[in-house]
């Protein structure tokens, strides 16, 4: 509650600094609604979202369906304690989403009845054995037969299989290109999207309009969290007709070995989900929101290295989650190049801004290459021979900005394990590294490597994280201060990249940690640990801040879930 003295303080503040905020709405993620005249604004954050303005007013999506954040209009008499998770919203004047109808589903009605009465299998069998039930001519007479009927109900988009004849790029003994027939299993990606966005289970976990969130009163410190808080969604919404709803497609693919013990059969399954569903829900393993493989293309003996034009699903993509080899495969360039920008191969170790890859320019270069076998630009950019990539005609899609960054393979396994750990090991020796890990004080929250790390043959992301927690401590006093700064800057960057919610402040600190590394990396050259830093994974660090501003925090695009 607010006392009389506090009311007078609020009135004196409301007319000046808060007069400009009359169109902003205060929201609380904790479920508490706060009055518009709340003076303690420095602990919250602002959210600027598209406004749903329909004439005449049928069903207002923002009013009918509560968002993840409570609205200011839901005023309460009691004001709870202020928390750091509250924020303010400013609605965008324009029609961003339009709902055609709103009613309770049959399943929701049945769920309300079942929640009041516990009905087990035994009681169900007893009920079905009653004479009046038996005489009602129902098609099942036991719980088992009832469940069989349930299993026969609609279970989402159906799988289809078709035989395709693949012409390879390997020349056979007769001098002609080999070909082979393959089974292509797939699901309709549009129906998969409809299944996800129309599923009532995810109703309270789904967003239909973008929003801009701010951590300060002036709106200078923007917040990046879910995909709908990123700049991409907002920009696309501005280009769409009034009432349109953006359904961002998130694709993920990873090469899968089909033969466990013998053979070399592989497939490239493609998984699909949508960015409208909150990352806290869609990334839960038990939710299975990667709705299964929409396309599974097995490899065969008639093909050389796989190319992008062999993926047949049509989509309007926003994010493509995959590891670095697959990123280069999708971007139609060699693995010695960056799948996002035009950096030169001998400049990847420098902190420089490079022009982004452009779809129109690449398509034009590929078409010229198809006509002219010798093309200098094609070789200079390190492109692959893919004349019809699958993303060629996709609207509202820039495949190069869609490629998300990979925390597991690029940071934990790449930057930390393959580079930073190896650099420090070459400086102080493998035995000394093991002795340092063994000497770390035991603590309940820390993993103790009692045998060191040289005996570990199978590394996981969890072990990398556990090593990072104590790595700075065990290096202290063993290596030079400049080497400590190099290790600290990279570890700081790795931890910043794992934030579940970013602000402009944290992104600036993330960029500063990368600058610190480049300012002190020369010590590794002086100590003859490295001759250069032309490393693809090190260059990829320059794209993290831009990707987070566009698509939201990186924890929503983790490659460990498809694996």
C-alpha positions in Angstrom: 0.0 0.0 0.0 1.1 3.6 -0.5 0.8 6.1 2.3 -0.5 9.6 2.1 3.0 11.1 2.1 4.0 8.8 -0.8 0.8 9.9 -2.7 1.9 13.5 -2.5 5.4 12.5 -3.7 3.9 10.6 -6.7 1.7 13.6 -7.7 4.7 15.9 -7.7 6.6 13.6 -10.0 3.8 12.6 -12.3 3.4 15.8 -14.2 7.0 16.3 -15.4 9.2 13.2 -15.8 6.2 10.9 -16.3 4.1 13.0 -18.5 5.9 11.6 -21.5 5.1 8.1 -20.3 1.3 8.3 -20.4 1.3 6.1 -23.5 3.6 3.6 -21.8 2.2 0.6 -19.9 3.9 -0.9 -16.9 4.2 -4.6 -16.8 5.4 -7.2 -14.3 6.6 -10.6 -15.2 6.1 -11.7 -11.7 2.3 -11.5 -12.1 1.8 -8.3 -10.1 0.1 -5.3 -11.7 1.4 -1.9 -10.8 -0.3 1.5 -11.1 0.6 3.9 -13.8 1.8 6.4 -11.2 4.5 4.2 -9.8 7.5 6.4 -9.1 10.1 3.7 -8.7 10.9 3.2 -12.4 14.6 2.7 -12.3 14.2 -1.0 -11.3 11.9 -1.9 -14.2 12.1 -2.0 -17.9 10.1 -0.7 -20.8 8.4 -2.7 -23.5 7.3 -1.1 -26.7 4.9 -3.4 -28.6 2.8 -3.2 -31.7 -0.7 -1.9 -30.9 -3.7 -3.9 -32.0 -6.2 -1.2 -33.2 -9.3 -2.7 -35.0 -12.4 -0.8 -36.0 -15.0 -1.8 -35.0 -13.6 -3.6 -32.0 -14.5 -7.3 -32.2 -11.9 -9.3 -30.3 -8.7 -7.4 -29.4 -5.9 -9.9 -29.2 -4.0 -7.9 -26.6 -7.1 -7.6 -24.4 -8.6 -11.1 -24.9 -5.4 -13.1 -24.5 -3.1 -12.2 -21.6 0.5 -11.9 -22.6 3.4 -13.3 -20.6 3.6 -9.9 -18.9 0.7 -8.3 -16.9 -0.8 -5.1 -18.3 -1.0 -1.8 -16.4 -4.7 -1.5 -17.2 -5.2 -4.3 -14.7 -4.9 -1.9 -11.7 -4.8 -3.3 -8.2 -5.3 -1.5 -4.9 -2.4 -3.2 -3.2 1.1 -2.5 -4.6 3.6 -5.4 -3.9 7.3 -4.9 -3.6 9.1 -3.6 -6.6 11.2 -6.2 -8.5 13.8 -5.9 -11.3 11.7 -8.0 -13.7 8.9 -5.4 -14.2 8.7 -3.4 -17.4 6.7 -0.8 -19.3 5.0 -1.1 -22.7 4.3 1.4 -25.4 1.9 0.1 -28.0 2.5 0.6 -31.7 -0.4 2.3 -33.5 -1.3 -0.1 -36.2 -2.9 -3.5 -36.8 -0.3 -6.2 -36.1 -2.5 -9.3 -35.5 -6.2 -10.0 -35.9 -8.2 -12.8 -34.3 -11.2 -14.2 -36.0 -12.8 -16.0 -33.1 -12.3 -17.0 -29.5 -14.0 -19.8 -27.8 -13.3 -22.7 -25.4 -12.3 -26.0 -27.0 -13.9 -29.3 -26.3 -10.7 -30.6 -24.7 -10.6 -27.6 -22.3 -14.2 -28.3 -21.2 -13.4 -32.0 -20.6 -10.2 -31.0 -18.7 -12.2 -28.8 -16.3 -14.5 -31.8 -15.5 -11.6 -34.2 -15.1 -9.7 -31.8 -12.8 -12.5 -32.0 -10.3 -12.8 -35.8 -10.3 -10.0 -38.3 -10.4 -11.0 -41.1 -12.8 -8.6 -44.0 -12.9 -8.4 -47.1 -15.2 -10.3 -49.3 -12.8 -13.2 -46.9 -12.4 -13.3 -46.5 -16.2 -13.5 -50.2 -16.7 -16.3 -50.5 -14.1 -18.2 -47.7 -15.8 -17.9 -49.2 -19.3 -19.2 -52.6 -18.0 -22.5 -51.0 -16.8 -25.5 -52.3 -18.8 -26.8 -48.9 -19.8 -23.3 -48.0 -21.1 -23.1 -51.3 -23.0 -26.6 -50.8 -24.5 -25.5 -47.3 -25.8 -23.7 -49.0 -28.6 -20.3 -47.3 -28.0 -17.4 -48.6 -30.0 -15.2 -49.6 -27.0 -15.9 -51.7 -23.9 -12.6 -51.3 -21.9 -9.9 -48.8 -21.1 -7.6 -50.6 -23.5 -10.0 -50.4 -26.5 -10.8 -46.8 -25.5 -7.1 -45.9 -25.6 -6.7 -47.6 -29.0 -9.5 -45.3 -30.3 -7.7 -42.3 -28.9 -4.5 -43.3 -30.6 -6.3 -43.4 -33.9 -7.2 -39.7 -33.6 -5.4 -37.0 -35.5 -1.8 -36.8 -34.4 -0.5 -33.9 -36.4 0.7 -33.7 -40.0 1.1 -37.1 -41.6 4.3 -38.5 -43.0 4.5 -39.1 -46.7 7.1 -41.1 -48.7 8.1 -40.7 -52.3 10.8 -42.2 -54.4 13.2 -39.8 -56.0 15.8 -40.4 -58.6 19.1 -38.7 -57.7 21.7 -38.0 -60.3 25.1 -37.8 -58.6 28.3 -36.1 -59.4 30.5 -39.3 -59.4 31.4 -40.8 -62.7 30.9 -44.5 -63.0 32.9 -47.1 -64.9 30.9 -46.6 -68.0 31.8 -42.9 -68.1 28.3 -41.6 -67.1 27.2 -40.0 -63.9 25.9 -42.5 -61.3 22.2 -42.3 -60.2 20.2 -44.0 -57.5 16.6 -44.1 -56.2 16.1 -43.0 -52.6 13.1 -42.9 -50.2 12.3 -39.3 -49.3 10.2 -39.1 -46.0 8.7 -35.7 -45.3 5.9 -33.8 -43.7 4.2 -30.6 -44.9 6.1 -27.8 -43.2 3.1 -25.4 -43.5 0.9 -27.9 -41.7 3.6 -28.3 -39.1 3.5 -24.6 -38.5 -0.3 -24.6 -38.3 -0.2 -27.5 -35.8 2.2 -25.5 -33.5 0.6 -22.1 -33.7 -3.0 -23.5 -33.4 -2.3 -25.9 -30.6 -4.4 -24.6 -27.6 -1.8 -26.1 -25.2 0.6 -23.3 -26.1 -2.0 -20.5 -26.1 -0.6 -18.8 -23.0 2.9 -19.3 -24.2 2.6 -17.9 -27.7 3.2 -14.3 -28.9 1.7 -12.8 -32.0 3.1 -9.3 -32.0 6.6 -7.9 -31.6 7.6 -5.7 -28.7 10.5 -3.5 -27.7 11.6 -3.6 -24.1 13.7 -1.1 -22.3 15.5 -1.2 -18.9 15.5 2.5 -18.3 13.0 5.3 -18.3 14.3 7.1 -21.3 14.3 4.0 -23.5 18.0 4.1 -24.1 18.8 0.6 -22.8 17.0 -1.9 -24.9 16.3 -5.5 -23.7 16.8 -8.5 -26.0 15.2 -11.8 -24.7 12.6 -13.7 -26.7 12.6 -13.6 -30.5 9.7 -11.1 -30.6 11.9 -8.6 -28.7 14.5 -8.6 -31.5 14.7 -6.1 -34.3 14.0 -8.6 -37.1 10.4 -9.3 -36.1 9.6 -5.6 -35.6 11.1 -4.7 -39.1 9.2 -7.5 -40.8 5.9 -6.5 -39.1 6.2 -3.0 -40.5 6.5 -4.4 -44.0 3.4 -6.7 -43.8 -0.3 -5.8 -44.4 -2.4 -4.7 -41.5 -3.7 -7.6 -39.4 -0.9 -10.0 -40.5 0.8 -12.2 -38.0 4.4 -13.1 -38.2 5.2 -16.8 -37.8 9.0 -17.0 -37.7 10.3 -20.4 -38.7 13.2 -21.9 -36.8 14.9 -24.7 -38.7 17.6 -27.0 -37.4 19.6 -29.7 -39.1 22.4 -32.0 -38.2 24.0 -34.9 -40.0 22.9 -38.2 -38.5 24.5 -41.6 -38.9 21.9 -44.3 -39.6 24.2 -47.3 -39.2 25.3 -47.8 -35.6 27.9 -50.6 -35.9 28.6 -51.0 -39.6 28.1 -49.1 -42.9 28.3 -45.5 -43.7 24.6 -44.5 -44.3 23.8 -41.0 -43.2 20.9 -38.6 -43.4 20.4 -34.9 -42.9 17.1 -34.6 -41.0 15.5 -31.1 -40.8 13.6 -30.1 -37.7 11.1 -27.3 -37.4 9.6 -25.1 -34.7 8.3 -21.5 -34.6 9.5 -18.4 -32.8 6.0 -17.5 -31.6 6.3 -20.0 -28.8 8.3 -19.0 -25.8 11.9 -20.4 -25.7 11.3 -21.5 -22.1 8.7 -24.0 -23.5 9.8 -24.9 -27.0 13.3 -25.9 -25.8 12.1 -28.3 -23.1 13.0 -31.8 -24.1 9.8 -33.2 -22.8 7.7 -30.8 -24.8 9.1 -32.1 -28.2 8.4 -28.8 -29.9 10.8 -29.5 -32.7 7.9 -31.2 -34.4 9.9 -34.0 -35.8 11.7 -34.3 -39.1 10.0 -32.5 -42.0 12.6 -33.9 -44.4 15.0 -36.7 -44.1 17.4 -37.1 -47.1 19.7 -40.1 -46.9 23.1 -40.0 -48.5 24.1 -42.6 -51.1 27.1 -43.7 -53.1 26.3 -41.7 -56.2 26.8 -38.4 -54.4 29.9 -36.5 -53.5 29.8 -33.9 -50.7 26.2 -32.8 -50.1 25.1 -29.4 -51.5 22.3 -27.1 -50.5 20.1 -27.5 -53.5 19.3 -31.1 -52.4 17.1 -29.9 -49.5 13.5 -29.8 -50.8 11.4 -28.1 -48.1 9.9 -24.7 -48.8 9.8 -22.2 -45.9 10.0 -18.6 -45.0 12.8 -18.8 -42.5 14.0 -16.5 -39.7 16.6 -18.8 -37.9 18.6 -21.8 -39.0 20.2 -23.6 -36.1 23.1 -25.8 -37.0 26.9 -26.3 -36.6 29.6 -24.7 -38.6 30.0 -27.3 -41.4 26.2 -27.2 -42.0 26.2 -23.4 -41.9 28.7 -23.3 -44.8 26.6 -26.0 -46.6 23.5 -23.8 -46.3 25.4 -20.6 -47.3 26.9 -22.3 -50.3 30.5 -21.5 -49.4 33.6 -23.4 -48.4 34.4 -24.1 -44.7 37.4 -21.8 -45.1 35.0 -18.9 -45.4 32.5 -17.1 -43.2 28.8 -18.1 -43.9 27.7 -14.6 -42.9 30.1 -12.0 -44.2 32.8 -11.5 -46.9 35.8 -11.6 -44.7 39.1 -12.6 -46.4 40.7 -15.8 -45.3 43.9 -14.1 -44.1 41.9 -11.4 -42.2 39.7 -13.6 -39.9 42.0 -13.0 -36.9 41.5 -9.2 -37.1 38.7 -7.2 -35.4 37.4 -5.5 -38.6 34.0 -4.8 -40.0 33.2 -6.6 -43.2 30.3 -6.4 -45.6 27.5 -8.9 -45.2 26.8 -11.6 -47.7 23.8 -10.7 -49.9 21.5 -13.2 -51.4 21.0 -11.3 -54.7 24.7 -10.9 -55.3 25.4 -14.6 -54.6 22.6 -15.8 -56.9 23.9 -13.5 -59.6 27.5 -14.9 -59.1 26.2 -18.5 -59.2 24.3 -17.8 -62.4 27.3 -16.3 -64.1 29.4 -19.3 -63.0 26.9 -21.6 -64.6 27.4 -19.9 -67.9 31.1 -19.2 -67.5 33.2 -22.0 -66.0 36.0 -19.6 -65.2 34.8 -16.8 -62.9 37.2 -14.9 -60.6 34.6 -13.6 -58.2 33.3 -17.1 -57.6 36.8 -18.3 -56.6 37.6 -15.2 -54.6 34.5 -15.6 -52.4 35.1 -19.3 -51.9 31.6 -20.4 -53.2 30.4 -23.9 -53.9 28.7 -25.1 -57.1 25.1 -24.8 -56.1 23.1 -23.2 -58.8 19.7 -23.5 -57.3 19.9 -23.2 -53.5 16.7 -24.0 -51.6 16.4 -20.4 -50.2 16.6 -18.7 -53.6 12.9 -17.6 -53.7 12.0 -17.3 -50.1 10.3 -14.0 -49.1 11.2 -12.0 -46.0 14.3 -14.2 -45.6 18.0 -13.4 -45.7 19.6 -16.8 -45.3 22.9 -15.2 -44.1 21.3 -13.4 -41.2 19.1 -16.4 -40.5 22.2 -18.5 -39.6 22.4 -18.5 -35.8 25.6 -18.8 -33.8 26.5 -22.0 -32.0 27.4 -21.7 -28.3 28.2 -25.4 -27.9 30.5 -26.0 -30.8 31.9 -22.4 -31.4 32.4 -21.3 -27.7 32.6 -24.3 -25.4 34.3 -26.8 -27.7 35.9 -24.4 -30.1 37.1 -21.2 -28.4 37.6 -22.7 -24.9 38.7 -26.4 -25.4 40.3 -26.3 -28.9 42.0 -23.0 -28.5 42.3 -21.3 -25.1 42.9 -24.6 -23.2 45.5 -25.7 -25.8 47.3 -22.4 -25.7 47.7 -22.5 -21.9 48.7 -26.2 -22.0 51.5 -25.4 -24.4 52.7 -22.6 -22.1 52.8 -24.5 -18.8 52.7 -28.2 -19.9 50.1 -31.0 -19.6 51.3 -32.2 -16.3 51.2 -28.8 -14.7 47.6 -28.3 -16.0 46.6 -31.6 -14.5 48.2 -30.7 -11.2 46.4 -27.3 -11.2 43.0 -29.0 -11.7 43.8 -31.5 -9.0 44.8 -28.8 -6.6 41.5 -26.9 -6.8 39.8 -26.8 -3.5 36.8 -29.1 -3.2 33.5 -27.2 -3.0 29.9 -28.6 -3.4 29.1 -26.4 -6.4 32.3 -27.1 -8.3 33.4 -30.3 -10.1 36.7 -31.6 -8.8 38.9 -33.2 -11.5 40.8 -35.5 -9.2 42.7 -37.1 -12.1 43.2 -33.9 -14.0 41.9 -33.5 -17.6 44.4 -35.3 -19.7 42.8 -38.7 -19.1 39.3 -37.5 -20.3 38.7 -39.0 -23.7 35.0 -38.0 -24.3 34.3 -34.3 -23.7 30.8 -32.9 -23.2 29.5 -29.3 -22.9 28.9 -29.9 -19.2 32.6 -30.7 -18.6 33.6 -27.6 -20.5 31.4 -25.4 -18.3 32.8 -27.0 -15.2 36.3 -26.3 -16.3 35.5 -22.7 -17.2 34.3 -22.1 -13.6 37.8 -22.7 -12.1 40.1 -21.9 -15.1 41.0 -18.4 -14.2 41.8 -19.4 -10.6 44.1 -22.2 -11.5 46.0 -20.0 -14.1 46.6 -17.3 -11.5 50.3 -17.2 -10.6 51.2 -19.8 -13.2 51.1 -17.7 -16.4 51.9 -14.0 -17.1 49.4 -11.3 -16.5 48.9 -10.6 -20.2 48.0 -14.3 -20.7 45.5 -13.9 -17.8 43.9 -11.0 -19.6 43.6 -13.1 -22.8 42.0 -15.9 -20.9 39.7 -13.6 -18.9 38.5 -11.7 -22.0 37.5 -15.0 -23.8 35.8 -16.4 -20.7 33.9 -13.2 -20.1 32.7 -13.3 -23.7 31.6 -17.0 -23.3 29.6 -16.1 -20.1 28.0 -13.0 -21.7 26.9 -15.1 -24.7 25.0 -17.4 -22.4 22.9 -14.7 -20.9 19.2 -15.5 -21.1 18.3 -11.8 -21.3 20.6 -9.1 -22.7 20.5 -5.3 -22.6 22.5 -2.7 -24.6 24.8 -2.5 -21.6 25.6 -6.2 -21.5 26.1 -6.2 -25.2 28.6 -3.3 -25.0 30.4 -5.2 -22.2 30.4 -8.3 -24.5 32.0 -6.3 -27.3 34.5 -4.8 -24.9 35.7 -8.3 -23.8 36.3 -9.2 -27.4 38.3 -5.9 -27.9 40.3 -6.8 -24.8 41.3 -10.1 -26.4 42.4 -8.5 -29.6 44.4 -5.9 -27.7 46.4 -8.5 -25.8 46.5 -11.5 -28.2 50.0 -10.4 -29.4 51.4 -12.0 -26.2 50.6 -15.4 -27.6 52.6 -14.6 -30.8 55.5 -13.3 -28.7 55.5 -16.5 -26.6 55.4 -18.5 -29.9 52.1 -20.2 -29.1 50.5 -18.9 -32.3 51.7 -17.4 -35.5 48.4 -16.0 -36.5 44.7 -16.0 -35.5 43.0 -16.8 -38.8 40.5 -19.1 -37.0 36.9 -19.4 -38.3 35.5 -19.8 -34.8 37.4 -16.8 -33.5 36.1 -14.7 -36.4 32.5 -15.8 -35.6 32.6 -13.9 -32.2 32.2 -10.6 -34.2 28.7 -11.6 -35.2 27.3 -12.5 -31.8 26.2 -8.9 -30.8 24.5 -8.3 -34.2 22.7 -11.7 -34.0 21.4 -11.1 -30.5 20.0 -7.7 -31.4 18.2 -9.2 -34.4 16.9 -12.5 -33.1 17.1 -12.3 -29.3 19.3 -14.1 -26.8 21.3 -17.1 -28.0 19.9 -19.6 -25.5 16.9 -19.8 -27.8 19.0 -21.3 -30.6 21.0 -24.1 -29.0 22.3 -26.9 -31.2 22.2 -29.4 -28.4 18.5 -30.0 -28.7 18.4 -31.4 -32.3 21.4 -33.6 -31.4 
